[in-house]
């Protein structure tokens, strides 16, 4: 009889250890699996993060997607209003004024004004940037401008570019109280991006690290 009780106790303990409940109070949806057939080519799904190790993907499949540069989270920086961080990022590729040297070649057509791109978000803003990239390649330039200053964002001014995006991200959090609350609700989770990145990327591209830095600042 004692051996039967012992055997039953082993079964119970085994069941407990086989499927432990998460030891946190975060929303389960942050790790909700997405079928492989539904994934975008660039996408890293929520289930790629190990919840047991305190990891989470900033997936556009749930509310954490608001931390994406593409997200429509308006903010003002240095007196100019932007619809998203991406709107600022891509807008800096466009001519800043009528005397901008990016307008010197009449064969290069800019599909939007800088201000129009500032008002964009989501993939519309990224597409505007892709069109600007083609123009920059044709013009043979590798710089953008911010407040009249040239910034070689993948070269000598890489840190300056990072600082601009960091300040924009700080403004985005500070000026959107609900988003700030969401950021704080993530506790000490380690953020990961929801898309693949190039090796040794410009630090401004590491938005997941930028928001962990901001989280530590606002706690």
N, C-alpha and C positions, 0 to 999 in steps of 0.2 A: 504493500500500500504506500509506504514511504517513497519507494522508487517511482511510483506513478505520480505522486505529488511533485517529486523532483523533476520528472520529465515534463509535466505540465508547466512548471515554473520556467523551465528553459524555453518552452514554446512562447510563453508570454513575453519573456525578456527579449527573445529573438525577434518577435513581431515589433516590439517597441523600437529596437535598434534598426530594424529594416526600413522603416518609414518615419523618421523623426519629423515632428512639426517644426517649421521655421522658428528660430529663436528670436525673431524680430517682429515688429508690428508694421512693417512697410506693406503697401498694397501689393497683392499677388500679381496684379496686372503688369507691374513693372518687369516681371520675368515671364509673362505669358508667352508660350511658344507660338511661333508663326510657322505654318507648314512651308517646307522648302519650295514647293511649287508656287507659292505666293510671294516669294522674296524678289526684290529688285536686284539687278546685277551688282549694284554698289553696296547693297545692304548687309549690315551685321545685325542679326536678330537678337531680341531680348534674351533668348535662352542661351546665347553664347557666353553670358556672364555667369559666374559661379556665386550664387546667392550665399552659400555656406561660407564663402570667403569674403563676404561683404562687397561684392562686385555688382555693378549695374551698368547696363547700356543706356545711353541717353537716346532712346529710340523715339522716332517720330510716330510710332504706333501707339503711344500713350502720352500722358501729360508731360513726361520728361523731355519730349520733343521740343518743348518751348525754349529749351536751352540751345537749340540749334541756331546758328547764325541766320538761317532762312526764316525762322519763326517771326510772325507779325507781332512784334513787341515794341511799339514805338517809344522813342526816347529822344532827348535833345542833348547835343554835345557841342560845346563852343558856339552856342546860339543858333545852331541849325538842327531842324527836326528830321529824324529818319524813321522810316517805317520798320526797319530791321537792321541788324548789324550787317547783313549781306548787302542791303541797299547802300550803306556807307562804303563797304568794301569794294563793290563793283562800281559804284558811282565815282570813286577816286580815279578810275581809269578813263573817265570822260573829260573832254575839254572843260576847263574851269571858267573861261571867259572868252570874249571875242578875239583877244590877242594871243590866245594859247597856241603854242607852236604845233599842237596836234591838229590844228585846223589849216595848216599851211598847204597841205596837199589836197587840191580840190577833187581828186579822184577817190579820196577816202571819205566815205559817207558815215556819219555817226547817226544811228537810228533813233537815239533818244538824247535828250539833254541831261546834263548831270543831275538837275533837280528832279527830273522824272524818275531817274534810277533811285534817287534817295527815297522816293515815295513807294518803292517796290519792296516786295517780300517774297518768300517762298521761291519756287523754281523760276518764276518770272524774273527775279533779280539775278539769279545765276545765269539765265539765258542772256540777259543784257550784258553780263560780264563776258560771256563766251564770245559775243559779237564784238565787244571791245578788244578782246585778246587778238582777234583776227586783224583788227585795224592796227593794233600796236605792233604786231609782227610785220605787217606791210610797211609801217613807218620806221621799223628798226629801232623801236624804243623799248626800254626795259624798266621804265619808271612810271609811277603814278604821281598825283599831287594831292596834298592836304594843306588847305589854307595858304595856297600859293607856293608851297615848298615841294620840290621834287623829292620823291622817296623811291629809291631803288630797292623795292621790297624783297627781292630775292638775291640781293647783293650787299653792297656796302651799308645800306640803311635797314637791314633786316630787323634790328632791335627797335628802330624808330617805328617801323610798321607794326611790330608787336605791341609797342606801347599805345599806339592809336587804337588798335583792336581791343586791348585790355581796358583802356579808358571807356570805350564804347560799351563794352560788356558790363563794366561797373555801373555806368549810367543806366543801362537797360535794367539791371537788378534794382538799383536805388529808386528808379522812377516807376516801377511796376510792383507795388506792395504784395500782390498775390503771388507773383513770381519769386519774390524774395522769401516769402513764407514757404513756398514749395522747396526752394533751395535749402532752407534751414531744416525742413522736414526730412531731408535725405541723410541727416546725421553725419556719420563718418564713412558712408559708402564710397567706394572707389569708383569713379566715373570712367567709362570707356566710350569711344565714339561709335556711332551707328553706321559708319561707312569706312571702307578701306582707305588707307592713306599711303602716300609715297614714303619710301625710306628717308630718314633724316629730313623731315619736313620743316619748313619755316615754322618757328614757334607760335606764330599767330594762328596757324591752322589747328593747333592743339586746343580746341575750344573746351574739351572735357577737362583738361588740366587748368585752363583759365578759370573755369567755374569752381573747381575745388579750391583754387587760390582765393577767389572772391568769397567763397563760403567761410574760409578760415578768417577772413577779414571782418565779416559781418556778424560772426557768432558773438 
